[in-house]
Amino acid sequence: MRIPEHHGLVALTLVGLGLPGVGAACEPPAGFVNPPRPEIAPLETLLIRTEHKTIEQPLADVMKVANRPLRIDATEDLPGVTGTHRLSAGPYGKVGARRLVCTTDGSYAVEEVLLTESNEQGSRFRYLVWNYTSPKFREVAYAVGEFTRTQPAPNRTLVSWTYRFALKDGISADEKARFQADFIDRQFARWMRTQLDRKPDEPEARRPR
């Protein structure tokens, strides 16, 4: 895990925070049924990866741009996001809000907000992702993503992005260790860093219409 530094403001809100609640590029497939939310195990029992980003700006300034959309690009190993489709009433961002997330490999997953809190000391946003249809996530029962923002110094904001994974039943301890090493710490870590490392002067994302 590393802590890259950037001196300009960027749109840091990624999957689970910043994409529009309804995207024309994402529609439920034929026969889709809004699935029940899985029971979540204690977070400390899940496989975990955290990536950090330091921004040389005060927390208040970062929060002003935190809800701007940012594209989620595909990497060599994992798909990006093409759009979202709201599955619950009201705006996305409230606890219990749910949406379908469509990806560049033609698959989808379901996402639901679990926790959102913010004050002058920082913010936290936690969300659940499950019902993955991509073969890249075939071992995953569900994942819990979380963004936190804190201000370790007056003109510095630390953004931490954590993903925790619960694997499906029947996967051995050795298989879990391989999944951690190959998928989480290599493929998924590269995917997370690709999103966090985006420079502010890069072209703006193509937003769903």
Number of C-alpha atoms within 10 A of each C-alpha: 10 10 14 14 15 16 12 12 19 20 22 24 22 21 21 23 22 18 24 20 22 20 19 12 16 20 17 16 9 6 6 8 8 14 9 8 14 12 7 12 9 7 12 8 10 16 17 18 18 19 19 21 20 21 21 19 19 18 24 16 12 22 19 11 14 18 17 16 20 24 21 22 18 17 15 9 13 18 19 18 22 24 25 27 20 22 18 15 10 11 12 22 21 14 15 16 19 27 23 25 28 24 23 15 16 12 16 24 18 23 28 24 23 18 15 16 11 12 8 9 11 17 16 17 22 22 24 23 26 22 21 20 17 15 10 15 16 12 18 19 16 24 22 22 23 23 23 18 22 18 20 13 12 10 13 18 24 23 24 18 23 17 23 20 22 20 20 12 9 8 11 11 9 9 13 16 13 13 18 18 12 13 18 22 16 13 17 18 17 18 20 22 19 14 21 24 15 16 14 13 9 8 8 11 11 10 15 15 9
